[in-house]
């Protein structure tokens, strides 16, 4: 839906009319437009790296932490290591301490 909306904007459709047609807020459409580059890259990333399809994707607050954790995850999975939520959270905390120091306020809650 997001990519369709972005394509319609490129074809010249008015923001307000498109938002009405899609049943979304104008501000949501504006956010999609501002994040267009990231949104357009997601299908390739998800297909290539995980094969997952998601309805919502959250962008990382700390890209270095996200990248380190993802690389660790891919490596561990390639070695056949099962990874649960608590293991992933513990590793995220370890990486955060290495990257941001002991005084970081990062909390690896469910869905951080």
Buried (B, 14 or more C-beta within 10 A) or exposed (E): EBEEBBEBBEEEEEBEEBBEEBEBEEEEBEBBBEBBEEBEEBEEEBEEEEEEEEEEEEEEEBEEBBEBBEEBBEEBEEEEEEEEEEEBBEBBBBBBEEBBEEEBEBEBEEEE
